[in-house]
Amino acid sequence: MKTTSKIIFTTLFIFIANLGFCGPAAPGGGGHPACWPVCIPVDNGLVFLIIAAGLYGCKKLYDFQKKVKA
C-alpha cells in the first residue's frame, strides 16, 4: 500500500508542477509568424508526452523489480 501511495503522490506532483505550462498562449498579432510557412507548434503536448513516457518507464521498472523479487 505504501508503494501505491508513493506512485499516486509522484503522479500528482508531476501533474501539479506542470500546470504552470498550461497558461494561455501569447496574443496573436496580424501578419504571418516569423517562421512562416514551416512553423511547427511544440507546446504542452510535448510536456505531457514526456510525463507519460516517464510514468510508463516507472511502471516498467516497477514490474521488473516485482518480477525479480518473485
N, C-alpha and C positions, 0 to 999 in steps of 0.2 A: 504494500500500500504506500510505503514511503517513496518508492521509485515512481509510482504513478503520480503522486503529488509533485515530485520534482519535475517530471515531464510537463505536467499541466502548468506549473509555475513558470518554467522556462519558456513555454509556448506563449503564455500570456505576456510575459516580459518582452519578448521579441516583438509581439504584435503591438503592444502599447508603445514601445520605444520607436516604432516606425510610423506611428500615427502622425508625427510631425511632417513626414514626407508626403502626406496626402492633402496638403493645402491646395488652395485654388491656384491655377496657373496664372502667369502674368497676363495682364490685359493685352489683347491684340491691337496692334495699330493697323493703319492702312498699308497697302502695298504688299510686296512679297517678302518672305523671310530672307535673311542673309544667305542661307544655303540653298535657296530655290534653284532647281526643281528636285533636288535629291535629298531633302530633309528626311531623316528617319527619327521619329519620336521615340526617345528612350526615357520612360518616366517611371511611375510607380509600379508598373507591371514587372519591370526588371527586379525591383526590390522584393516583391512578393515571390517571384520566381526563385531568387536566391534563398529566401527564407524557406520556401517549400523544399528546395534541394537540401538545405541544411537539416531540416526536420526529417526528410527521407533518409539521409545519411545517419542521423541519430537512431532512427528506428532500425536500420540495417545493423548498426553496431550493437544495439541492444539485443536484437535477435541473435546475432553471432555470439555474444557473451552468454546469453541464455542457453544456447546450443552447446557451448564449450563446457559449461557447468554441469549439464545433464549427463 
